[in-house]
Amino acid sequence: MFVKRSAEIRLLEEQYVQVGNNLVILYGRKGMGKTALLTEFLAEKPSVYYYQGTECVDKLQLMRMNHQAFPETMHREMIDYPILFSELIGAREDKTVIVLDEFHYIIKSSPNFIETFRLLSNTNRHVMFILSSSSVRWVETEMINDFGNMASHITAYLKLKSFTFVDFVNRFPKSSVETCIYINAILGGVPEYLDEWRENKTVQENIKLLLLNKNSKLFTAPQQFLKLELREPAVYNTILSALAEGNRKLNDLHAITEFSRAKISVYLKHLIELDLVEKLTPLSEAGKENVQKGLYRITDNFFSFWYRFVFPNLSDLMLKQTDRVYTEKIAPFLTDYIGEYFADVCTEFMKLMNVHQRLPEKILWWDRWYGKNGTIDIHAQSETGKILVGKCIWEDRIASVSDYKDLISLATDAEQEPFYCYLFSRRGFSNGLVELTEMDKNIRLIGMEDL
């Protein structure tokens, strides 16, 4: 099922209808849905040229591009890039859309290709270049240097990111909100991975079929991605495995991996550039003596699940010990694992309510406070300076007054006096907690039906 990316389509259409020429950079990791987005955008455009760049020498690249552009004259002498695109554009009144997919391969094989974009200065032409790439790190760290002066012609950047939880609900209309939370926490938000999920099977069956099956497309997907994007995958495997086991401090990673702190920091930086890892830095200075500083976590849910449950059990899974691995190594820990990602979903819900002005006040910043005694899952501040805190309970139990007291205790550790308290629960709320909210309207309870 294709989930329409309305905002992204709107940006491309706005570029297309603009007077003048355009150069749009479209990028996102492999499987994020760039081709599906382009297919939808190009569907009714009268003049389109699409070329899929490949990793090859310049001569072969140029030959393939010539044959793609003019198949009826494929035996004629090859023409260079600027002339090739000049002929493609011609003198049409409608705007020609030229899509170069995986364009980093083209630029790396032929640095002179950049000169092609001088065509954008010609006001007699009507062209929109869309340069698409799945090499996120290259686009964000090296591309501008490779473009040189031609970078001034770029009119828009469009980065495709993982699906939001709202997208999940739309993507899996037959599944409950609870099941969508499981899917989110297990596979993350990459459309290509989500296409593998079977709605007619249980969560357990999907885990076994997609992640614990050595013949599955997803069985080695994280390792393949790392080999494509980074050198020294062995080092990255080691660091990601340590992070997935809950070692979030630099000192802990040093102790587990025995890599130097400086080396770990460099590799973490590269993983952050790929949107696989994030550094957890509190936005406020509250409770400095109680906060855990310098923490890292895997932000890509699929990578987190894979390195937590698949990577350490690869040997058993290669011997088809699927049932035993699930029963002994996954099932007992799954509830705790999902809990952290439930907090991400609850935070997204709150941010969406904030956008639609459904909260008591407008929230200006959001945070998650990691303390020595626990975590404040949602830590926010309104425009009037009032503090909002939230606790997200995924355990198979109802939330009680003690959960509220624990949240207040953590707020005290953070040196905060919360004005609003939100409690989210998978299994509902005790009578005592409901009665508490009747006495204090600033305590809000959010159940699965609300999500």
Phi and psi in degrees as a GROMACS rama.xvg file:
@    title "Ramachandran Plot"
@    xaxis  label "Phi"
@    yaxis  label "Psi"
@TYPE xy
-87.3107  124.963  PHE-2
-95.5438  117.203  VAL-3
-66.0314  128.324  LYS-4
-95.4373  83.7246  ARG-5
-62.7769  -43.9038  SER-6
-64.2641  -38.8226  ALA-7
-69.8639  -41.1744  GLU-8
-62.3599  -40.9607  ILE-9
-61.4044  -41.7228  ARG-10
-63.0393  -44.3905  LEU-11
-63.6853  -41.0883  LEU-12
-65.0781  -38.3405  GLU-13
-63.1488  -39.8286  GLU-14
-64.7386  -39.8991  GLN-15
-64.577  -40.5811  TYR-16
-84.381  -8.29619  VAL-17
-62.8277  145.838  GLN-18
-71.5212  136.654  VAL-19
100.071  -177.314  GLY-20
-96.5535  158.54  ASN-21
-135.722  149.127  ASN-22
-134.58  107.675  LEU-23
-109.485  132.055  VAL-24
-99.713  113.804  ILE-25
-110.369  123.099  LEU-26
-148.752  162.687  TYR-27
166.072  153.276  GLY-28
-60.6574  158.729  ARG-29
-55.342  134.871  LYS-30
91.0319  1.1036  GLY-31
-80.7174  -9.22548  MET-32
101.94  23.4037  GLY-33
-64.7756  -43.7995  LYS-34
-65.6077  -39.9592  THR-35
-62.8938  -40.5839  ALA-36
-63.4967  -45.6794  LEU-37
-64.7062  -39.5727  LEU-38
-60.1139  -42.7377  THR-39
-66.7253  -43.0828  GLU-40
-66.0481  -39.019  PHE-41
-82.5178  -8.50175  LEU-42
-50.0087  -43.596  ALA-43
-115.799  16.4068  GLU-44
-78.9965  132.631  LYS-45
-72.6779  -25.8552  PRO-46
-134.358  106.72  SER-47
-134.658  137.968  VAL-48
-128.594  125.671  TYR-49
-122.677  132.224  TYR-50
-136.441  132.194  TYR-51
-95.5254  109.92  GLN-52
-66.5105  147.109  GLY-53
-129.911  161.667  THR-54
-84.7724  94.2618  GLU-55
-154.875  175.669  CYS-56
-71.768  161.597  VAL-57
-60.6881  -40.2281  ASP-58
-60.5571  -44.5955  LYS-59
-68.4949  -37.6466  LEU-60
-60.7427  -46.8925  GLN-61
-63.8006  -41.3515  LEU-62
-63.3491  -44.3383  MET-63
-63.7842  -37.9736  ARG-64
-68.2411  -39.0796  MET-65
-62.5859  -46.0219  ASN-66
-67.4945  -32.8668  HIS-67
-68.3417  -39.7441  GLN-68
-75.5842  -40.119  ALA-69
-132.909  69.2611  PHE-70
-61.9961  -27.0494  PRO-71
-73.2187  -16.7456  GLU-72
-123.247  40.174  THR-73
-68.3014  -14.9263  MET-74
-95.7948  1.63289  HIS-75
-76.6379  169.925  ARG-76
-65.8265  138.549  GLU-77
-66.9059  143.617  MET-78
-111.188  149.094  ILE-79
-72.6981  167.934  ASP-80
-54.21  -52.4858  TYR-81
-58.9512  -41.2505  PRO-82
-68.8424  -40.2565  ILE-83
-55.9579  -48.2246  LEU-84
-75.3807  -29.7762  PHE-85
-61.2042  -41.6099  SER-86
-69.1301  -36.4795  GLU-87
-62.8674  -43.5769  LEU-88
-71.7467  -44.0576  ILE-89
59.4997  -144.201  GLY-90
-118.282  33.1643  ALA-91
-65.1602  147.822  ARG-92
-79.2728  -36.2019  GLU-93
-77.7448  157.18  ASP-94
-79.0278  128.165  LYS-95
-82.5863  131.08  THR-96
-102.578  118.842  VAL-97
-111.403  114.477  ILE-98
-106.392  122.672  VAL-99
-114.035  103.604  LEU-100
-84.8447  145.081  ASP-101
49.2303  49.3709  GLU-102
-67.3618  -15.6767  PHE-103
-62.64  -30.1624  HIS-104
-65.2691  -37.3289  TYR-105
-67.5712  -46.7774  ILE-106
-67.924  -37.6099  ILE-107
-68.9382  -31.803  LYS-108
-84.1224  -22.7394  SER-109
-143.167  88.3056  SER-110
-56.2348  -28.9093  PRO-111
-70.6277  -13.2189  ASN-112
-58.345  -29.8857  PHE-113
-55.6536  -32.2062  ILE-114
-61.1913  -19.7567  GLU-115
-54.8893  -32.9722  THR-116
-75.8812  1.04287  PHE-117
-65.6055  -20.8772  ARG-118
-58.6872  -25.9641  LEU-119
-68.2106  -17.5884  LEU-120
-80.9849  -12.0557  SER-121
-84.9477  108.456  ASN-122
-72.9384  -9.75831  THR-123
-83.1328  -10.6351  ASN-124
-96.176  158.615  ARG-125
-132.425  98.6712  HIS-126
-143.119  145.547  VAL-127
-127.473  111.165  MET-128
-87.1833  131.841  PHE-129
-118.322  114.005  ILE-130
-102.038  114.439  LEU-131
-108.958  140.448  SER-132
-150.091  142.28  SER-133
-99.2072  3.78672  SER-134
-92.7478  82.2118  SER-135
-59.7007  -46.7056  VAL-136
-62.0435  -40.0114  ARG-137
-64.6769  -45.219  TRP-138
-59.6897  -42.7485  VAL-139
-85.7894  -17.246  GLU-140
-121.014  -22.9141  THR-141
-124.167  -24.348  GLU-142
-57.7811  -45.4773  MET-143
-59.3708  -40.5709  ILE-144
-63.0723  -39.9864  ASN-145
-67.8238  -32.3879  ASP-146
-73.9059  -32.7667  PHE-147
60.447  -133.342  GLY-148
-65.8623  -23.2706  ASN-149
-67.3708  -15.004  MET-150
-61.6702  -23.1267  ALA-151
-65.9716  -16.088  SER-152
-84.11  -10.8234  HIS-153
-67.183  126.011  ILE-154
-105.727  -15.4458  THR-155
-164.055  146.785  ALA-156
-114.177  138.673  TYR-157
-137.501  107.731  LEU-158
-101.893  120.823  LYS-159
-81.0534  125.013  LEU-160
-111.978  173.278  LYS-161
-60.9372  154.27  SER-162
-60.4275  145.187  PHE-163
-80.5587  173.092  THR-164
-68.5993  -31.422  PHE-165
-59.8077  -40.2349  VAL-166
-61.548  -38.5218  ASP-167
-59.8299  -46.3069  PHE-168
-61.4739  -38.6078  VAL-169
-72.6177  -34.2925  ASN-170
-70.6721  -32.1028  ARG-171
-122.737  71.6533  PHE-172
-65.4425  -21.0716  PRO-173
-88.5245  -5.71033  LYS-174
-101.616  148.439  SER-175
-71.2803  165.176  SER-176
-59.4726  -40.8062  VAL-177
-60.7434  -44.057  GLU-178
-64.54  -38.8286  THR-179
-61.7584  -35.5078  CYS-180
-65.2121  -41.0272  ILE-181
-60.5393  -47.2993  TYR-182
-59.8253  -44.8329  ILE-183
-58.5267  -47.5137  ASN-184
-70.7456  -25.9773  ALA-185
-91.8523  -44.5201  ILE-186
-106.727  -9.71943  LEU-187
70.9231  -159.352  GLY-188
-116.37  24.9888  GLY-189
-86.0978  117.583  VAL-190
-53.055  -39.3399  PRO-191
-61.5149  -37.1389  GLU-192
-72.2066  -39.6652  TYR-193
-65.5083  -27.5651  LEU-194
-63.1542  -18.9193  ASP-195
-81.5003  -20.287  GLU-196
-68.2155  135.762  TRP-197
-104.522  112.794  ARG-198
-68.6259  -19.3566  GLU-199
-86.4937  5.26034  ASN-200
-119.427  158.336  LYS-201
-74.4542  168.197  THR-202
-58.5389  -45.7011  VAL-203
-59.8922  -44.9566  GLN-204
-63.5789  -38.9104  GLU-205
-66.6966  -41.6386  ASN-206
-59.6696  -45.6073  ILE-207
-66.023  -42.8129  LYS-208
-71.4521  -40.5974  LEU-209
-95.7469  -32.1139  LEU-210
-114.171  -23.8548  LEU-211
-106.637  6.73535  LEU-212
-104.524  116.507  ASN-213
-64.1065  -16.054  LYS-214
-94.5037  1.25714  ASN-215
-76.4901  149.067  SER-216
-60.0494  -31.2893  LYS-217
-89.8825  -6.52354  LEU-218
-58.893  -39.2998  PHE-219
-119.103  15.444  THR-220
-56.2559  -44.1173  ALA-221
-61.4356  -41.166  PRO-222
-66.5319  -38.8622  GLN-223
-63.5182  -40.0011  GLN-224
-63.661  -44.3469  PHE-225
-63.4899  -40.4623  LEU-226
-65.0094  -31.8346  LYS-227
-72.699  -37.164  LEU-228
-99.2109  -25.3139  GLU-229
-136.618  154.206  LEU-230
-88.3708  165.729  ARG-231
54.6161  56.704  GLU-232
-59.4781  -25.9226  PRO-233
-60.8171  -39.5069  ALA-234
-67.5504  -44.0682  VAL-235
-66.3126  -38.7463  TYR-236
-58.4334  -41.5793  ASN-237
-65.1336  -45.2257  THR-238
-68.3959  -44.3608  ILE-239
-65.1256  -37.3702  LEU-240
-63.0092  -42.7827  SER-241
-65.4031  -40.9215  ALA-242
-63.2055  -42.6947  LEU-243
-64.14  -26.2303  ALA-244
-81.9704  -0.107437  GLU-245
100.86  9.38854  GLY-246
-89.0277  97.2034  ASN-247
-105.632  -15.6137  ARG-248
-88.163  150.111  LYS-249
-59.6966  -40.5757  LEU-250
-64.2518  -37.7234  ASN-251
-67.6504  -40.6026  ASP-252
-63.5475  -38.3633  LEU-253
-62.2239  -44.3854  HIS-254
-65.7512  -38.8452  ALA-255
-75.3369  -46.3191  ILE-256
-88.615  -24.3542  THR-257
65.7045  15.5089  GLU-258
-80.7567  155.479  PHE-259
-67.117  154.366  SER-260
-61.8878  -37.6657  ARG-261
-63.7112  -41.9829  ALA-262
-65.4459  -44.0092  LYS-263
-60.6346  -41.3697  ILE-264
-61.0736  -40.2775  SER-265
-64.9709  -45.3303  VAL-266
-68.9106  -35.8311  TYR-267
-63.553  -38.2985  LEU-268
-59.0318  -42.1832  LYS-269
-66.8986  -38.5628  HIS-270
-67.9543  -34.1342  LEU-271
-66.2709  -39.6532  ILE-272
-62.3699  -26.4775  GLU-273
-91.9805  6.38816  LEU-274
61.9326  28.0639  ASP-275
-96.1112  -27.2247  LEU-276
-133.979  151.53  VAL-277
-133.482  151.005  GLU-278
-95.0368  128.826  LYS-279
-91.0485  103.731  LEU-280
-120.688  113.506  THR-281
-58.1567  136.197  PRO-282
-74.8641  -28.2952  LEU-283
-101.459  165.077  SER-284
-97.9955  10.0189  GLU-285
-66.4459  142.407  ALA-286
58.0687  43.6833  GLY-287
-58.5689  -34.7674  LYS-288
-74.0012  -17.3594  GLU-289
-105.235  -11.2579  ASN-290
-80.6194  148.419  VAL-291
-92.9392  117.512  GLN-292
-100.117  161.512  LYS-293
61.2669  42.7509  GLY-294
-96.3477  149.389  LEU-295
-127.212  151.308  TYR-296
-147.99  155.338  ARG-297
-74.668  120.414  ILE-298
-92.9304  -17.7889  THR-299
-85.2716  114.398  ASP-300
-60.88  -40.4304  ASN-301
-64.1633  -44.6834  PHE-302
-63.0934  -39.3258  PHE-303
-61.3579  -47.2511  SER-304
-64.4398  -44.472  PHE-305
-63.5333  -45.8132  TRP-306
-74.7179  -22.5987  TYR-307
-79.7843  -39.7695  ARG-308
-119.219  -25.5227  PHE-309
-95.28  -51.9185  VAL-310
-53.2386  -47.4261  PHE-311
-71.9135  -9.5372  PRO-312
-117.63  20.1866  ASN-313
-59.8716  -39.0109  LEU-314
-62.4203  -46.8575  SER-315
-64.2774  -38.1076  ASP-316
-70.3353  -32.4934  LEU-317
-64.911  -26.331  MET-318
-92.6722  12.9289  LEU-319
63.1262  37.5449  LYS-320
-89.5359  46.1293  GLN-321
-59.9919  -51.6123  THR-322
-62.3519  -42.4011  ASP-323
-67.3124  -41.1501  ARG-324
-62.3865  -44.2145  VAL-325
-64.745  -47.2881  TYR-326
-66.2708  -41.8068  THR-327
-95.2478  -32.4118  GLU-328
-108.157  -15.0177  LYS-329
-118.253  -56.8867  ILE-330
-51.4323  -44.0473  ALA-331
-66.585  -17.8894  PRO-332
-113.944  -1.40388  PHE-333
-67.3986  -39.5843  LEU-334
-61.8884  -46.1039  THR-335
-63.825  -38.9306  ASP-336
-63.3248  -46.5788  TYR-337
-65.4139  -28.8566  ILE-338
-53.6596  -42.4376  GLY-339
-65.3515  -36.479  GLU-340
-80.1593  -23.2925  TYR-341
-61.3248  -38.4318  PHE-342
-63.1688  -35.5235  ALA-343
-64.1346  -42.2679  ASP-344
-64.223  -42.6501  VAL-345
-63.3598  -38.874  CYS-346
-64.6754  -42.0528  THR-347
-62.0006  -40.3709  GLU-348
-58.7232  -45.8123  PHE-349
-65.065  -40.1413  MET-350
-65.5828  -37.3896  LYS-351
-66.6643  -41.5976  LEU-352
-62.2262  -34.8907  MET-353
-66.25  -42.5983  ASN-354
-61.5886  -38.6695  VAL-355
-92.6311  13.0813  HIS-356
57.3988  43.1905  GLN-357
-104.926  5.16392  ARG-358
-99.7304  162.014  LEU-359
-58.7373  -33.6422  PRO-360
-142.328  162.314  GLU-361
-74.0763  128.487  LYS-362
-92.9545  133.82  ILE-363
-97.2574  -35.3906  LEU-364
-143.438  154.756  TRP-365
-124.002  150.209  TRP-366
-155.015  168.646  ASP-367
-132.558  123.446  ARG-368
-99.0634  117.799  TRP-369
-100.023  109.784  TYR-370
-107.588  171.197  GLY-371
-70.4077  -21.9709  LYS-372
-106.584  3.11101  ASN-373
150.336  -174.809  GLY-374
-121.968  134.456  THR-375
-89.5172  106.935  ILE-376
-61.8322  -37.8961  ASP-377
-128.85  122.449  ILE-378
-133.495  113.182  HIS-379
-140.387  164.251  ALA-380
-135.772  135.825  GLN-381
-84.7047  172.928  SER-382
-67.461  -17.9717  GLU-383
-94.554  4.00513  THR-384
90.6753  3.1347  GLY-385
-77.5851  141.795  LYS-386
-94.3083  135.808  ILE-387
-117.93  132.271  LEU-388
-127.325  154.102  VAL-389
-144.206  148.425  GLY-390
-125.652  135.365  LYS-391
-119.584  116.485  CYS-392
-111.379  111.65  ILE-393
-102.078  -12.5642  TRP-394
-55.5855  157.644  GLU-395
-83.0343  64.6221  ASP-396
-157.977  162.739  ARG-397
-82.1429  149.362  ILE-398
-76.0285  144.144  ALA-399
-129.081  179.083  SER-400
-60.0179  -32.606  VAL-401
-62.9957  -30.3847  SER-402
-66.7677  -39.6487  ASP-403
-63.4762  -43.5733  TYR-404
-64.9625  -38.1239  LYS-405
-61.7003  -40.4901  ASP-406
-63.7293  -43.415  LEU-407
-64.1454  -38.1937  ILE-408
-63.1236  -42.4322  SER-409
-65.611  -37.6754  LEU-410
-61.9445  -36.9417  ALA-411
-63.8775  -42.8826  THR-412
-57.8212  -36.2247  ASP-413
-83.9061  4.81659  ALA-414
57.7648  43.4568  GLU-415
-121.201  147.618  GLN-416
-115.904  92.2185  GLU-417
-67.3284  135.43  PRO-418
-91.7389  -35.466  PHE-419
-119.57  136.541  TYR-420
-126.29  126.456  CYS-421
-117.38  130.3  TYR-422
-119.293  124.934  LEU-423
-105.92  139.334  PHE-424
-144.191  136.733  SER-425
-73.3506  -33.054  ARG-426
-112.916  10.546  ARG-427
98.2584  -166.774  GLY-428
-135.182  148.143  PHE-429
-72.2181  160.053  SER-430
-60.5289  -37.864  ASN-431
-62.9484  -38.648  GLY-432
-70.4282  -39.2591  LEU-433
-62.9242  -42.1105  VAL-434
-62.756  -36.7607  GLU-435
-62.5993  -39.3654  LEU-436
-69.1706  -26.7805  THR-437
-71.1182  -27.3563  GLU-438
-86.3822  -28.8289  MET-439
-129.306  103.412  ASP-440
-70.6951  -8.52848  LYS-441
-88.4134  2.01274  ASN-442
-101.361  121.059  ILE-443
-117.841  139.515  ARG-444
-113.724  127.905  LEU-445
-121.622  115.517  ILE-446
-99.4034  179.46  GLY-447
-63.0221  -33.6856  MET-448
-65.4001  -29.7417  GLU-449
-71.4784  -38.214  ASP-450
